[in-house]
Amino acid sequence: MSVLASVRDLAIILLALESFVIGVVLIVLILEIRNLAKLLREEIKPILDSADETARTVRGTTTFVSETFVNPMIRASGFASGVMQALRILARRG
């Protein structure tokens, strides 16, 4: 056998081993992607659902506080400001 034939045979063997290693790595990668999808479905989704529920609760609380406290205070403050302005105008005339 010539040296060239030995180098060729060695290169073929190395390429076959490299292909095998790449195949194994691809299989491991596919399994890890499947595990990640499972993690997202089983663990992250409930967390997101809980966060969504919390956001809805906060939105409801904000609406309640706005309707029962803030809006009446704004109306009362506006009315008081209007009365004070009317009194100032009447005081200047008198």
Secondary structure by P-SEA (a helix, b strand, c coil): ccaaaaaaaaaaaaaaaaaaaaaaaaaaaaaaaaaaaaaaaccaaaaaaaaaaaaaaaaaaaaaaaaccaaaaaaaaaaaaaaaaaaaaaaaac
